[in-house]
Amino acid sequence: MIVRGNVFKYGDNVDTDVIIPARHLTTSDPAELAKYCMEDIDSDFVKNVKPGDIIVATKNFGCGSSREHAPIAIKGSGISCVIASSFARIFYRNAINTGLPIMECAPAAEAAEKGDILEIDFETGIITNITKNEKYQSVGFPDFIQKIISAGGLLNYRKAQV
C-alpha cells in the first residue's frame, strides 16, 4: 500500500492531551473526535487537513495518557500516516490496534517541513519526500500488521478471522 499527502509538522513530545484534549472525550466516534484533533497545538489543523495527509513529528509522539482516542481522532481526521523519530510505546500499540499507520524514521521526520508532499510505501518502508526529492528508509510493516491496518484495526481483523 502506498499513500501520498501533505505534511503537518510538529516537534518533540506531542502528547495525547494536545492530540485530542480531555474535554472532548465524551465520545469514541472517529468523526466527532476528528473535529477537535490537534486543536490545542494547531488550531488550523481541522480546517486544513485533507484525506491522505500525513503528520510528521520528532521525538516521543503520543506521550502522556494511554487513551485510544488519540489515534482514533487522527485517523478520523483523514491522516493516512504518522511519521516520527520515536513514539511513546502505548501510543504505538494503540495506533496499530485502531488501524492508524505509523512509521519511525528519524531522518525523514527531521527533514520534512510543513507543506512538503510525502509518499510512503508501507510494504518496503520507503518514505519519499516528493518536494525535496529525497528518500528515506524506514522498516516496512510486517504482513500481519499490514493485515490489521487494512482491516481498519485489530478488532476488525479478529472479527474477520472468526
C-alpha positions in Angstrom: 0.0 0.0 0.0 1.3 3.5 -0.9 -0.1 6.8 0.4 0.7 10.3 -0.6 -0.1 13.5 1.3 0.7 16.9 2.6 2.8 17.2 5.8 1.6 18.7 9.1 4.8 19.1 11.1 5.2 19.1 14.9 8.1 18.8 17.3 9.0 16.7 20.3 6.7 15.3 23.0 3.3 15.8 21.3 1.2 14.3 24.0 -2.3 12.8 23.8 -3.8 15.8 25.6 -3.0 18.0 22.6 -3.8 15.4 20.0 -7.3 15.2 21.5 -8.0 17.3 24.6 -9.7 15.6 27.5 -12.7 18.0 27.3 -13.7 16.2 24.1 -13.5 12.6 25.4 -17.3 12.2 25.7 -17.4 10.0 22.7 -15.3 7.4 20.8 -16.9 8.3 17.4 -14.0 9.0 15.0 -15.8 11.7 13.1 -16.7 13.6 16.2 -13.2 13.3 17.7 -11.7 14.5 14.4 -13.5 17.8 14.8 -11.1 18.6 17.7 -7.9 16.8 16.6 -4.8 18.7 17.3 -6.7 21.9 18.3 -4.6 22.7 21.3 -1.3 22.6 19.3 -2.6 23.7 15.8 -5.9 25.4 15.8 -6.0 25.4 12.0 -5.4 21.7 11.6 -9.1 20.7 11.3 -9.7 23.4 8.8 -6.7 22.4 6.6 -6.3 18.6 6.8 -7.4 16.6 3.8 -7.8 12.8 3.4 -4.4 11.3 2.9 -2.4 14.0 4.6 0.5 13.0 6.9 1.5 14.1 10.4 5.3 14.3 11.0 6.8 14.9 14.4 10.1 14.4 16.1 10.7 12.5 19.4 8.2 10.8 21.7 5.0 11.4 19.7 1.9 10.3 21.6 3.3 10.6 25.1 1.0 11.2 28.0 -2.1 9.2 28.8 -2.8 5.9 27.3 -6.1 6.9 25.7 -7.1 5.2 22.4 -9.0 8.4 21.5 -5.7 10.0 20.2 -5.1 7.6 17.3 -8.8 7.4 16.6 -9.0 11.2 16.3 -6.0 11.3 14.0 -7.4 8.5 11.8 -10.8 10.1 11.8 -9.4 13.4 10.6 -8.2 11.6 7.4 -4.5 11.4 8.2 -3.0 8.4 6.3 0.1 8.0 8.4 2.1 9.5 11.3 5.9 9.6 10.9 8.0 10.4 13.9 11.6 9.9 15.2 10.1 7.9 18.0 6.7 7.1 19.5 5.5 6.6 23.1 5.1 2.8 23.3 1.4 2.8 24.4 0.5 5.2 21.5 2.4 2.9 19.1 0.3 -0.1 20.1 -2.9 1.9 20.2 -2.3 3.2 16.7 -1.8 -0.3 15.3 -4.8 -1.6 17.3 -7.0 1.2 15.8 -5.6 0.8 12.3 -3.6 4.0 12.1 -0.4 3.5 10.1 2.7 4.9 11.9 6.4 4.8 11.0 9.5 5.5 12.9 12.1 7.3 10.8 14.2 10.0 12.4 15.9 11.2 9.2 12.5 11.7 7.4 11.0 13.3 10.5 13.8 15.7 10.9 14.0 16.7 7.2 10.3 17.1 6.4 8.7 20.5 6.7 5.2 21.7 6.9 3.6 21.6 3.4 6.1 19.0 1.9 4.5 16.2 0.0 5.5 12.7 1.1 4.9 9.3 -0.4 5.0 6.3 1.8 5.3 2.6 0.7 4.2 0.6 3.8 5.5 -2.6 2.4 9.0 -1.5 1.7 9.2 1.2 4.3 10.5 3.8 1.7 9.4 7.4 2.5 9.9 9.7 -0.4 9.8 13.5 0.1 8.5 14.5 -3.3 9.0 18.2 -2.5 12.7 17.8 -1.7 13.4 14.8 -4.0 14.8 12.7 -1.1 14.2 9.1 0.0 14.4 7.6 3.5 14.3 4.0 4.6 12.1 3.0 7.4 11.0 -0.5 8.3 8.1 -1.8 6.3 5.1 -3.2 8.1 5.2 -7.0 8.7 2.5 -8.9 6.9 0.3 -9.3 10.0 0.4 -5.5 10.8 -0.5 -4.7 7.2 -3.5 -7.0 7.6 -4.5 -5.3 10.8 -4.2 -1.8 9.3 -6.0 -2.9 6.1 -8.9 -4.3 8.2 -9.2 -1.0 10.0 -7.8 -2.2 13.3 -7.2 -5.2 15.5 -10.9 -5.7 16.4 -12.0 -5.7 12.7 -9.1 -8.0 11.9 -10.1 -10.5 14.6 -13.8 -10.3 13.6 -12.8 -11.3 10.1 -10.8 -14.3 11.5 -13.8 -15.7 13.3 
